[in-house]
Amino acid sequence: MGNPKGFMTWPREEVGHRPVGERRQDYMEIDIPLPPDVLARQASRCMDCGIPFCQGAGCHLDNRIPEWNDLVFRGRWKDASERLHATNNFPEFTGRVCPAPCEASCTLNVNDKPVTIRHIECQIVEKAFEEGWVRPLVPAVKTGRQVAVVGSGPAGLACAQQLARQGHRVVVFEKGERIGGLLRYGIPDFKLDKYIIDRRLEQMAAEGVEFRPGVEVGRDISGRYLLRSFDMTCLAIGAGHPRDLPVPGRNGGGIHFAMNFLSQQNKRVSLEECTEQPILAAGQDVVVIGGGDTGSDCVGTSIRQGAASVTQIEILPQPPEGIDPVNPWPLWPKIMRSSSSHEEGCNRMWGVATKEFVIGRNGTVEKLRCMKVEWKEKKGAWSPVEVKGSEFELPAGLVLLALGFVHPVHEGLVSDLGLALDGRGNIQVDDMMRTSNPKVFAAGDAVQGASLVLKAIRQGRIAAEAMDRCLAKM
């Protein structure tokens, strides 16, 4: 700990954002990075705890957070980059889109404000790219073994990079026209500019990873082809089956899954051809159903497209302000949060259930019939109870369903391979991430359900390590 009184001397400084009026007009990243001297002060707030809960309870990647905080404070940025990359293949992703459970479990968060861990992490890797420290790690010897990775989100890319560095030939198949999975098509550019992905892919290509975009395994090529052509396969196909809202009027026009809306806009920003029927918020009263990060991304994108109004509704009750005694430190606090998109203009409502989509004469949604709900506990289970007389209507020309994902798509690849599923419909794996087929591994959201980028990276790394051990025995 370079400055034993740093946490007493310096208060937490938040990362700034570009002005609302400016950023609503474009899709550029909104953060204004803290300058190096401020970052050094913020890093000095780290207490180098005997038991670093940020690293254990908070970070699923086991990032050595106190170590690289101290290195940043001492100005040893290259060493900090090496320490950061030792556990995290893509800190530029987690440093932008991770909700930072490490900060929630920071010891300072008991009675103060936590260290700005996520932003320090992001600036370490940005410094590393700027200085040319991020270089291909090319293996000295090739093993002759061949591995297929299906899906190019964080789990697939992490698995591919780790295996390529062990000398195996790795081919990544991606159904999208470009590599990146939901990093590219699901996260708006104002949170993650796509050049951030491209520069990392350049490193991976130089390390020997082969990318084959525009290939949907299970349709364009079969799972059996992978089993014949490769020694092993890792499925990192995500949880692509969205949760629907089967209420009257659901089949009317103007009601879309959130990811379809977001991916279209990302394609427009990247000047990529979009052949689907356009989903646009311009001039519309937009209702986003679902209060999570995807819903927030829909809010920010709708505002940038020129929506007449944006309302976000959530069936769960409004979270409490400040500390919630139900889930104390170091657990992730379920408290009221507002994203940068909410700051840009959005009406938020909690405890609201959608009862019907009212469809107009042109076959398109005109409004929602809703009802307030209260959550009641019965025999240890919570469920929503409708409040009598609370019915109301919301005007809507575009409805975006941001209700999360149920499980991976079973049709095609998963069914063809005959893989066992768990009780939630996810691909079942053992501790080594091996599926019911000994030549097939799986990682990420396809295994755990929709979750955090850092969890996907960790599972990709675990799968790669297990596959490497198995390949060495062949």
C-alpha positions, 0 to 999 in steps of 0.5 A: 500500500503506497499511501496508507492514508490515501483513503482518508486523504482523497474522496472518491471522484466519479468519472465524468460524462459528456453533456446530455445535450451533446451526447444525445446527438451521436453514438460516441462513448460518453465517458470522460476519462480521469487524468493520470494524476487523479487516477493515481490519487484514486488508486491510492485510496485502495487499502490493500486489505488483508482479505481483498473482498473486491478480488474474492467476493466481487470479481469472478475473474479473481483480478488482482485488484489491490496489486494493480491499484498500487502499481498505478499509484507508483506510476508503474503502468506497464507492470499494472497492465501485465498484472491485469492481463494475467487474469483478464483477457479483455479488461477493455470490455469489463472496464466499460460494461461490467456493473463493477461488483468489485466496487460494491464489495470494496471494504471502503464501501462499508461506510464510505465510497469505494475505490474507482476500480472499474475506471482504473482498470479501463485506463490501465488497458487504454494506456497499454494499447496507447504505449504498444504494450499489448502485443500478440503472444505467439506460441513457439510450438504448434501442437497440431490439434484443432479446436472449433469455438462456436460464438464470438462473445466474451466467452468464446473469444477468451476460450479461443485466445487461451487455446491459441496461445497454447499452440492449438489451431483455433477456428471461431465460427460466428453467425453474425457478419462480424466477430464480437457476438453481443459485444458488437451487436447487443451493446450500444456504441455509446457504451462500447465503441466497436473499434475497441473490439477490432483492435483486440481481434487484430491481436488474436488474429496475429496469435493464430486465431482464425475467424469465420463470420457469417457462418451459423453452425447448425444451419450452414454447417452441421454439428457433426461436421465439427465433430469430424473436423476438429479434435474438440469444440467449445460452444459459446452460443449465448442465451439467445432465446428471449423471454416473451410477454404472452398477453393479448395483442402480442402479435400486433405490429410495433412490438419487438424484442429489445435485442433486434432493435439494438442490433439494428442500430449497431449495424447502422452505426457500423455502416453494416448492411441491415436486411431486416424490416427497420425498427425505429423510435423516431417520432414514436412514444416508446415503451420499454418493458424491463428494467435491466441493462438491456432496457436501459440501452433501449432507452438511450438508443430510442432517445438518440433516434428521436423518440417523442417520449420514452417510458420504462416499466418494470414489474418489480418494486422500486428498489430502496435508496442507499443501503439495503439491510436485506443484502449488506456488504459485501453482497451486490446491493439491490438498490436504486440505480440510474444509468447515463441513459436515464439521465438523458430523459426517461419516465420510469415506473415500477410495480407495473404489469402489462395486461394487454397491447391495444392494436389500432386499425393499421395493425400496429400497437397504439397503447398498453393497458397496465395495472399496478402490482404489489409483491406479497410473500407466501410460504417463502416465495414472492409473487405479484398481486394486482392492485384493484382499481389501479388500471391505467393506459400508456400511449405506445407506437413502439414497444421493446421487450427487454425481459431477459433471456430464457436459455440458449436456442435449442433448435439446430446445433444443440439438438443435433448434438443431443446435448443434455440440458439442465432444469432451466434449459441451459447446456449442462456441463461438469466442473471442467465445462464438458458437456454430455458429449466428451468432445464438446465443451460449453461456456458463458451464457449458454451454460449459466444463463444471461449474466455478466461479461466477466463471468463469461470470460472466466468460464471461457478461460476455464473451458480452455484450460480443461480442453488443453489438458484433454488435448495434451492426452490425445 
